[in-house]
Amino acid sequence: MTVDAAEATAISNFIMESCDLAQLADDCDIFETRIANSLFSIELMTFIESEFSVKIMTADLGMSNFNSVNAIERFLERKRV
């Protein structure tokens, strides 16, 4: 199952609202650009689990799964297989 446009928008909106951004490119690395920090990553993972009904396991905790909207979409696609 793939991530639909509404889900991608929800991810982007959550990040933009939480980090007080007017816009966010789907491929922007929110940690490398210091838009977000490690504390925000916990909020982001909590949002992902509750919004998309997935369970994030210890093996999933690599920041590469959560560093951009595109990365989160790919992560969700893998979790839903």
Contacts in CASP RR format, 6 or more apart in sequence:
PFRMAT RR
TARGET T0000
AUTHOR 0000-0000-0000
METHOD contacts of the structure
MODEL  1
MTVDAAEATAISNFIMESCDLAQLADDCDIFETRIANSLFSIELMTFIES
EFSVKIMTADLGMSNFNSVNAIERFLERKRV
1 77 0 8 1.000
1 80 0 8 1.000
1 81 0 8 1.000
2 77 0 8 1.000
3 73 0 8 1.000
3 76 0 8 1.000
3 77 0 8 1.000
7 52 0 8 1.000
7 73 0 8 1.000
7 76 0 8 1.000
8 26 0 8 1.000
8 69 0 8 1.000
8 73 0 8 1.000
10 51 0 8 1.000
11 48 0 8 1.000
11 69 0 8 1.000
11 72 0 8 1.000
11 73 0 8 1.000
12 24 0 8 1.000
12 26 0 8 1.000
12 69 0 8 1.000
14 44 0 8 1.000
14 47 0 8 1.000
14 51 0 8 1.000
15 21 0 8 1.000
15 24 0 8 1.000
15 30 0 8 1.000
15 35 0 8 1.000
15 36 0 8 1.000
15 44 0 8 1.000
15 69 0 8 1.000
16 22 0 8 1.000
16 23 0 8 1.000
16 24 0 8 1.000
18 36 0 8 1.000
18 40 0 8 1.000
18 43 0 8 1.000
18 44 0 8 1.000
19 30 0 8 1.000
19 35 0 8 1.000
19 36 0 8 1.000
19 40 0 8 1.000
21 35 0 8 1.000
24 30 0 8 1.000
24 35 0 8 1.000
24 69 0 8 1.000
26 68 0 8 1.000
26 69 0 8 1.000
26 70 0 8 1.000
26 73 0 8 1.000
27 68 0 8 1.000
27 69 0 8 1.000
27 70 0 8 1.000
28 35 0 8 1.000
28 68 0 8 1.000
28 69 0 8 1.000
29 67 0 8 1.000
29 68 0 8 1.000
30 36 0 8 1.000
30 40 0 8 1.000
30 67 0 8 1.000
30 68 0 8 1.000
31 37 0 8 1.000
31 38 0 8 1.000
31 41 0 8 1.000
31 63 0 8 1.000
31 67 0 8 1.000
32 67 0 8 1.000
36 44 0 8 1.000
41 63 0 8 1.000
41 66 0 8 1.000
44 66 0 8 1.000
44 72 0 8 1.000
45 56 0 8 1.000
45 66 0 8 1.000
48 54 0 8 1.000
48 56 0 8 1.000
48 66 0 8 1.000
48 72 0 8 1.000
48 75 0 8 1.000
48 76 0 8 1.000
49 55 0 8 1.000
49 56 0 8 1.000
52 76 0 8 1.000
54 76 0 8 1.000
54 79 0 8 1.000
54 80 0 8 1.000
60 75 0 8 1.000
60 79 0 8 1.000
64 71 0 8 1.000
65 71 0 8 1.000
65 72 0 8 1.000
65 74 0 8 1.000
65 75 0 8 1.000
66 72 0 8 1.000
66 75 0 8 1.000
END
